[in-house]
Amino acid sequence: MDVRIGLVGAGWMGKAHTNAFVNALMAFGPDYGKPVFEMVSDVNENAAKNASEQLGFSRYTTDWKDIVTDKKVDVVDIATPNAFHYEIAKAAVENGKHVYCEKPLTLTAEQSVELAELAKQKGFVNYVGYNNVMNPANAYIKELVDSGRLGRIVKFTGTYDQDGLLDESIPISWRHINKFSGSGALGDLGSHLLSISQFILGNIQSVNALSKIVIKDRPVKEGSSELAAVENDDVISILANYENDALGTISSSRVAAGRKNFLTYEIQGTEGTVYYSLERMNEVNIYFASDNAADRGFRQVFLSPEHKGYNAFYPTAGNAMGYNDMKVLEAHELLSALSNDTPYVCDFEFGASIDKTVDAILKSAKEKKWIDVSKKGGVTV
């Protein structure tokens, strides 16, 4: 089945999505859907034209509305900055299109819930790009949790830190402005960790958070002495209660000196513990309390063809998957849902559940109190 794609946004993420579609076809074959690159849109005409030529799109435009209304487009792929996701996704669904939207779904839980309800009503495939959910390691860890081998889950501890914005001379960008980004380190990095934890453990019930802007002003452009105020969090720390009664401590920083892509988490249960770091993407560390006393200690498990998703890339264990391979598995899951009606995790409802948590965290950090995630608008616990 041909899946005709209209891409909105010709930047780095748009290129990553296109590359993922190509590699998904290579890895899984056309029986799971064959991507056809129909049209690309970008407000920058040169970027749109270059993407059309370099990425193989048949046509290009500077108006995204041309894509959501085009009869030759089956799925609208949204790879724009965060602030434009809601309007484009809503228009796409209303025009009878399937939607593949990079995370976050929108800037507010209210908008995300609206889109989730609309997509469910219309019946189109609706996918949000939380690519870490597709990591075979996380799927394996979820199987461990669901099987009960770790016992009753007691605690989730996770951190996602980078130092990409540590340099004070880096100019201000859309990521620092709330109306364009929604939040800072929380939305850009921490939401990935939230997606993993909620994929594995289920939804978070309540949160208590602290946030800080470390670099309060940045140059308006490179080399300028004129400064503009940073509006959102450089660092955030969260306490969480999960609906399954587990406790969580979650943090994120975009100014963490020395940390490049430090996504790491540990899940502790009454019968065992599992630890994982994305910087060692192909290894999972597990401890089981049931081991003989002399054998107790963490064991290292390498990803292998027995782990879901891995065998699309390698026939033997211990080979190294890369970060972009998660995007390939994400594109495959979308193509398969479109072509074969197979189930998928990261729908708009899942995206809305993450955005509900993000909204509650922001409210908690602002009001300095516990906030119930499940209640509309958030209420004090």
N, C-alpha and C positions, 0 to 999 in steps of 0.2 A: 504493500500500500504506500503510495506517495503521500508524504506529509509536507504541505507547502507552507513555508515559514516566512513570516514578515517580521523583521528585526527592527525594534525601535531603540536606537542608541548604538553608535558605531565606535565607541571607545573600547577600553581594555576588556571590560566585561562582555560587551557584545562580541568581540573577537573570541573570548574564551568560550562563550556559548556555541558559536559557530564551529569552533574546533572540536568541541565536545560532541556535537551532532555528527560530524565527519567520522570521528573515532568510534562513536557508538555504532555506526553502520559497519565500520571495519571489524569491530569486535564481535558483534552479535548477528550481523547479516540483515538482509532486507525483509526477512519474515517478521521482524519486530518493528517495521516501519522504515521507509526510505526518506530521509530529509531532502527536500527540494528548496533551494534558497531563492525565493520569489522576489522579495523586495526588502530594501533596507532604508531606514529613515534616520536623519540626524539634522539638528538645527544648523550645523555647519555643513554647507554644501560640499566643500572639498572633502570633509571626512566621510560624508555619505557616498560621494563618487568613488573615493579611494577604496572604501569598504566594498562597494559593488564590484570593483575591478579585482581587488585582492582576495576577497572572500568568496567570490563566485555568485553574487546575487544578480538576478536578471535585470532588475530595475532599482532605481533609487529615487528618493524624494526628500524634501526638507520639512514636510508636514506629516506628522504621525497619523493624522486623521485619514490620510490616503491609504494607510495600511489597514486600519481597523474596519474600513468600509470596502476594501477591495475583494471582489468575488473570487479571485484566484488565491487568496490567503486563507489557510485553514487554521493556523495557530499564530497568535500574536506573541512574540518574544520580547519582553520588556527588560531592557538593560540600561535604563536611564538612572540619573540620580534619584534618590528616595522620594523627593517631593512630587514627582510626576507619576508615580506608580498607580495611585488611586484613580486619577482621571482616565488614564489610558486603559487600565484594566477594566474599569466599569464600562467604558465605551466599547471595548472589545467584546465583552460578554453580551452587552445589549445589541451588538451587531452580529451576534451568532457565531462568535469566534471562540475557539479554545484559547487558553491563556497560560503562558509560562512566564512568571514574574520573578525577577531577582528579589532576594530578601532586602528589606522587610516588605511585607505586602503593602502597608501604608504607614503613615506617620502616627495614626491613632488607632486604638482598639475599636472605637466606634465605627470608623470607616472600614476596618478590616472585617468586623462582624457583618456589616452591611454587604460587603463584597462576597463573603462566604455564603450568606443567605441567598444572594442574587444568583451566584453560580450554582448552588444546589437547586434552586427553582428552575433555572434554565437547562440544567443537565449537561453542561459542557465540561470537558476536562479542565481543571483549574489547579495549577502547580506553582508552588513557591520554592525558590532556589536555596533552601538550606542544605547545601551540599554535604556538610559533615554528617548528616543523618545517613547518607549513602556509604559512608566509610565501612568496609567489611569488619573492621575492628569493633565499631560501635554496634553493628548488627550482632556480632558474636557476644558482646558483653550483655546486650539486651536478652539474648537467649539464655545466658547464665543466670541473669536475674529472674526471668520468667519461669525458668525451670525449678527455681527454689534452691539451687545448689549453694547459693550464698546465704541461705536462710532468710530471716526477716530483715529487710533493709533498714539500717539505722541512720546512716549519714552519707551525704554527698558533699564532697569538697572539690571545688574546681576553680581554675584560674586561666584567664586568657590575656596575656600581656604581649605588647610589642613596644619598640622604641622609635617607630617611624616618625613620630611628631615630637621627639624630645628636643630637637634643635629649635631654639626660640626664633631663629631667623627665617624659618619656613613660613611663607606667607599664609594668611588666612584663606580658607577655601569654604566651599559649601558645607563641608563636614563640620565646621565650627559654628554654623548658623542654624538655629533650631527650626526655622520655617522651611529650610531645605533638607535637613538631616533628621530632625526629630529628637536626637540626643547625640552624645559623643561616643566615648569608649563603650558605653552600654549597648547602643544600637549597632555600632560598627563591628565590635568584637564580642562583647558579652552576650549578644543575642545568639551567636553561634553556640556558645556554651549552654545557654538556656534551651536551645533546640535539641541538643544532645541529651541533656538531663531529662527533659520532658518526653522525648522519644523513648528513653529507657525506663524512667520511673513514673511517668504520668505527670499531670499538671501540678503546679505549685498553688497552694491554698492562700498563703499570706506571706508578706515580706516586710522587712525593716532594713532601710538602706541609708548609707552615707555617701556623698559624692563631693568631689573637689575639682576646681579648675586650677591647675598648677601654673600654666602659662596664660596669664589673664589677657594679654594683648599680643597681637601679631602684626607684622607689616602688611599693608594692604596689597602690596605686590613685591616681588623679589628686589631687594636692595633699597627699598623705600624706607624713609625715616617716619613716614606717617603710619600710625598704628590704628587697628580696629579691635574692638573687644571680642574675645572668645565667649560664646554664650553657653557652652555645654561642657559636660564632664570630661576631664582628662583621666580621672581615676574614680572608680566606684566599687564599693564593698556592700555585700548583701547578705542578710540572714534570711532563711526561707524555711517555711513549713510546707511539706508536700502533702497532697491529698491522701497518700498512702501512709502518712504518719512519720515519714523520714524527715530528718533535719538537713538543712543545706547551708553551706557557707560558700559564696560565689563572689569572685572579684575580677576586675578587668582594668587594664591601664594601657593607654597609648603613648605613655612617656616613661616606660620602664627601661632604664638604662641596661643595655646588654641583651635584652629579650627581643628576639626576632619574630618568632611565630610560636610563642610558648603557650599552647593550649594543652592543659593537663588536668586530669581529674582522678579522683579515687572514690569508689563506692564501697562502703563497709556494711557487711551484714553479720548476723549472729553466727553464721557458719563459714564465712569466708570474706575475702576482700579482693577487689580487682583495681589495678592502677594502670593508667594509660597516659601517654604523652604523644601529641601529634608530631613533635620533633623526632620521635622514634616511631614513625607511623606504622611500621609493620610488626610491632611487638606489643603483646598484651601480657601484663604481669599479674599472676593469680596466686592467692593463698587460700588453702582449705584447712579449716580447723580439724577435720576428720582424719588428716594424715597421721601416720605414726609419729610419736613424739620426736624420734630421731630424724624424721624426714621433713618436719615442719619448716616452712620458709617459702618465700615467693618463688614460683616457677615461671619461666619465660616461655610464652607460646608465640611462635612465628605464624603469621598469616599463611594460609595454604589453600589449595583448591577446595577443601572441605568448608571453607568459610564463604558465605554468600557474597557473590560479586567478584571474588578474587580470581576465579578460574576463567573469567573473560579475558584476562591479561596473561596469566602464566599457568603452565601445567604442573609445576612443582612448587613445593613450599620454600620459603625463605628468600624469594626474590622481592625486590623493593618496588612497591607501588608508589606513585607520586601524588601530590596534591591535586593535580588536574585530572587524575583518574577518577576522583570522586565526582567531578563534573560530568565525566563520560557516563558513569553509572546513573547519574541524575538524568541526563539526556535520554539514556536508554529507557529508564522507567517511564519518562514522559511519552516517548515514541511508542512503547509497548502499550501504554494505557490508551493512546489514540488509535492504534492499529488493532489491538487484540482485547481491549476492554479489561486489561489486567488491573488489579488494585494497586494503590500507591499511598504512601504515608503523608507526603508534604502537600496536602491540598490547602485551599484557602482557610478551611476550618482550623487546620493545624497552625497555619500562619497567624490566624487571629488569636489563637491561644497564646502564642509567644508575645504578640503585641499587647494582649491583656496584661501579661506579666510585666512587660516593659513599662506600660502606663502606670501600673501599681508601684513599681520601683521608683519611677520618677516622682510620683506623688509622695511616696514615703520619704525620699531624700529631701524634698522641698518642705514637707510638713513635720519631718523628724518624728515619725510615729509609725506603728504597725499599720499596714493596709491590707485589707482582704481583697485578693485578686478576683474572686468569683463574683463579687457584687459590682453592679454597674456603677462606674465612677469611682469605686473604691471607698471603703468605709473603715473606720478605726476598728481594730480587733480588740 
